């Protein structure tokens, strides 16, 4: 469950600009502020089922964007490579370059 939450949070970070304001609000409250479906439904005066459906639909959209654009996958791969470089870096110059790469993400 934690792994799924982390993945959705990353996907949300990458693709939130492609979502509607309502989708963003629901996702922020559910995933970032850890509100329950019932709490969110009270805030927006809608049913718990409406909140659930919106969140599930938004998760599917985020996964669809990722299938097409692969931003999270590329980010994960880059992070692994940067960590390996950091561990194997022997000179100060290489370490500085690795730090510059980290700052880009």
C-alpha positions, -999 to +999 in steps of 0.1 A: +000+000+000+028+024+009+045+016-025+013+025-043+008+057-024+044+067-032+039+059-069+006+079-071+023+108-053+051+109-079+027+105-108+007+134-093+038+155-091+046+149-127+012+151-142-009+173-120-010+202-145-030+179-168-058+174-142-088+195-135-089+217-104-114+193-087-092+163-094-062+181-080-081+190-048-094+155-043-059+140-049-042+164-026-066+159+002-066+121-001-029+114-008-010+144+006-032+154+035-044+118+042-080+127+046-105+098+044-131+096+016-158+105+041-139+136+052-134+147+016-171+141+008-180+163+038-158+191+026-173+191-009-208+181+001-209+151-022-212+114-016-184+092-004-189+072-036-185+103-058-151+110-041-140+074-045-150+073-082-132+106-089-100+094-072-100+061-089-106+077-123-078+102-117-054+074-107-062+057-139-056+089-159-022+094-141-012+058-150-023+064-186-002+095-188+027+076-174+023+048-200+025+074-228+052+098-214+072+076-190+083+106-169+083+087-136+101+057-151+128+079-165+131+098-132+135+065-113+161+053-137+180+085-135+179+085-097+193+050-096+222+059-120+230+091-101+231+071-068+254+046-083+277+073-097+277+090-063+288+058-046+315+051-072+328+087-076+364+089-068+374+125-077+359+157-063+352+168-099+330+138-105+312+143-072+304+179-081+290+168-115+268+142-097+255+169-074+247+191-104+227+162-119+208+158-086+199+195-086+183+192-120+156+168-107 
